[in-house]
Amino acid sequence: MDRKACEQEIQSFLAGWSPPPAVSGAGCGGVVPHAGWFFSGKIAARVFHTLKSNEKVDVVVLYGGHLGPNDFPKIVLEDACETPLGEVEIDRAFAEKLMKRVDAKREAPSSGDNTIEVQLAMVKYFFPRAKMIAVRSPLSSAAVRLGKEVAELAKGEGKSILAIGSTDLTHYGPNYGFTAKGLGPSSVEWVKKENDQRFIEQALRMDAEGLLRHAVENDSACSPGAVASAVTTCKAMGAEQGVLLDYYTSYDIMPDDSFVGYAGIVY
């Protein structure tokens, strides 16, 4: 995708849409899905667009995931990440200081993890002058510690940040080896009204430990560590609750026995 096509795609996600009345003032972060723009780009773009009201952003902290409970956080230490809209500069000094504050490893450039990758052009489009910190958060309390350290470091550095966690929700169906409620419309209803809803409720309450626990016990998110980190950072910045901008599943776009849930939240 070239620059023009990328910009047009993002603009199409926002056509005729505006943030709900419940959103007021400058946000400090949020939650976005990462299934790819065809399925979940609309939600991600709307979260970024809503957060764009915070114009004085020095650094966008993008928390990715797809890590297990025994993994260390993984921090990107490259100079920049390439996008169709130009490079997103990494705040190397911030990233290196963060490495000294947490037990973390360097993220391999060849990892190909989509939790961060599919968000990069969004970061560049909505925050063209901001630098970025990209870090993958594990499925453990280490994600909470990471979120606290990021907030404290940003405060000490005098930097204005946004903290965004990237996760998809329940992966249901034969393709994912999860068919606890059978197949068909009743399983979709269960995912929407119960499994995903319970995780979303924890995220809206900003209960980092609670959402981690729910994900482990119910397979309700693929990268809950990213949300736990974002929630913790935003709490430290003064946020008290989240606002759900949108929710749907891939079934709503392309019905199938295997499907995934997506939510967009701002803090």
N, C-alpha and C positions, 0 to 999 in steps of 0.2 A: 504494500500500500504506500503510495506517495503522499507528500505533504497535503496536497489539495484534497485527495480522497479521504485522508485521515481527518482533516478539519471538517469536511462535509458530513462525515459519519457522526462525529461528536455533535455537530450542530443539529443533526436529525434526531438525536436522542433527546434534545432539549426543546424541540419545536412544540409550541403551544403549552409548555409546562412551566410552572413556577412553584417555589417552595410553599408548603402549607403554612397557614397562619400560626401554627404552634411553634414555628421556627422564627426566633427573633434574636437580633444581636449577632455578633461575630462568634462563629463556632470555633472549637479548639481541636476537633477531630471527628472521626467517624468509622464506619464499617462499610466495606465494599466487597462485592463478589468478584470472582476471577475466572469464570467459566469461558471467557472469550467474548468478544464484543457482540457476536450474533445472538448469544443467549442472555448475557447479563450486562452488556455495555451500557444499556439504558440506565440501569440502576446506578452503576458506578459513576457515570457522567453526572447524574443528578446530585449525588453526594458531593462530588468535587465542585460542581457549580454552586451548591448551597454554601459550601465552606469558602468559596471565593470572596464572600463578603468581608472576610478577614483579609484585608489588603496588605497588612504589614507582616508578611510571613517571610522569615529568613530561611527557614529549613522545613521541608516536608519530611516527616519521619514516616516511612512506609514499612509497616510490619507485615512480613509474609509468614508463611507457615510450612505445612507438609513435613513437619518434624515430629519425632516421637518423644515419649517421656524421658528417655535417657540421652537425648541429644543436647548439645550445647547450642546456644544462639549462634547464628552465622551472620557475620557482618560483611557487607560489600566494601572493599577498600580500593576499588578502581578509581581513576580520576573522574570518569564520567560514564554515563550509559547512553547509548545511541537510540534515537527514536526517529520516525519519519519527519518530526517537527524540529529536529535538531537535538543536540546533546543535552542531557540533564546532568549538571555538574554535581559530583559527590562532595560533600563537606568533609574532606579527608581529615582535617585537624579534629573535627568533632568526632568522627568515626574512630580515630586512633585513640582519643582520650576515652571514649566509651569502651574500647577494647581493654583498657587498663582497669576499668571499674567493674567489669563483669567477666565471668568465665565464658569466653566466647571463642569461636574459631573464624577464620577468614572464609567467606563464601567463594567457592570456585567460580570463575567467570563462565565455565562451561556447564554449570549445573542445570541450566535450562528450566529453572523452577518458574512456573507460570503465575504464582501468587503475587510476585513482584513484577514480572515482565509485562503482563497485560495492562498494568497501571501506568507504565512509564510515560506513554504519550499523553495520558490524562494529566499527569503532573506537569508536563511541559506546556500543555495547552492552557491550563487554568492558572498556573503559577510560573510563568516563563522566566521570572527573575530569581526565583527561589532555588536554593541548593537542596540536596536531598541526602537523607540517611536511609539506606536500605538494609534491613536486618530481618532474618527469619527467626521466629520465636518458637520454642519447643512446647510440647504439650505437658507442661509441668509448672510448678510454682516459680521456676526460673523465669518464666514469662512475666510474672508479676514483678519480680525483682528487677528485671530488665526495664520494664515500664517506669519504675520508680527512679532508676538511675538516669534514664534519658531525661526525665523531667527535672531532676536535680542538676544535671549537667547543663541543660539548657538555661535554667535559672542562673546558675553560676556564671555562664558565659554571656548572659544578657541577651539571649536569642529568642525571637518569637518563633514558635514551632506549631505545626499541625501534626497530630498523631493519627494515622489511618491504619486500621487493621484489615487485612485481606483474607476473607474466608468464604467458601460456599457452605451450604448447610447440608441437610440429610442427603446422602447418596443412596437412593433406594432402587431395588430391583435386581434381576439376575446378573446384570453386568457388574454389580458391586457386591454380590454375595450377601445381600441383605433383603429378605422378603418376609419379615416378621409378621406382617399383616396380609399376606397373600399378594395377589395381583389384581389390577383393575381399579376402578374409580374409588372403591373404599380405601385402598392403600394410599391413594393420592390425598384423600380427605384426612386420613390419619397423620400423614406427614405434615400437611398444612396446618391442621387444627390442633395437633398435639405435639409431635416431635420437634418440628421447627419452631412452633409457637413458644414452647417452654424455653428453648435456647434464647429466642429473641427477648423473652421477658427478662431473663437473667442479664442479657446485654443492655437492655433499656434501663434496668435498675443499677447497672454498672457494678454488678457482683462478679468480679473476676474469678474468684475461686469457685463460685456457684456455676458459672458457665463452663469452666474447665471440667468440673465434676459431671455436669449434665452431658457434655460431649463424650466423655469417657464411658459413662454408663449407658448412653442411648444412641451413640453414633450419630449425633445431631450436627456435627460440623467437622470439616476436614482439616481446618487450621485454627482451632480455638485459641491456641497460644497467641496468635496475632491479635485476636480480639481482646484477650486478657491484658496484653501489653498496652494496646491502645486505650482501653478503659482505665488502666492504672495511671498512665501518663495524663489523660484528660482529667481524671479525678484530682491529681496533684496540681493541675492548672486551674481547678475551681469548678469544673463541671459537676452537676449533681444528678442529671438524668439524660437519657437519650430520647430522640424523636425518630420514629420509624417513618421513612420517606416512602418506601415501597417494598412490596414483597410479591413474589410469584415463583413458579417452578418452571423447569424446562418442559414439563408436561403441557403447560399452558401455551407453549410456543410450538412444540413438536411432540404430540402425545405418543407415549411409548411406555412399556412395562418398566423400563429403567429411566429414572429421572432424578433431578437435583434441585434443591431449593436455593433461592437467592434473596438476600435482604440488604437494604440500604438504610443505614442509621447515621444520624449526626448527633454530636455532643456539643 
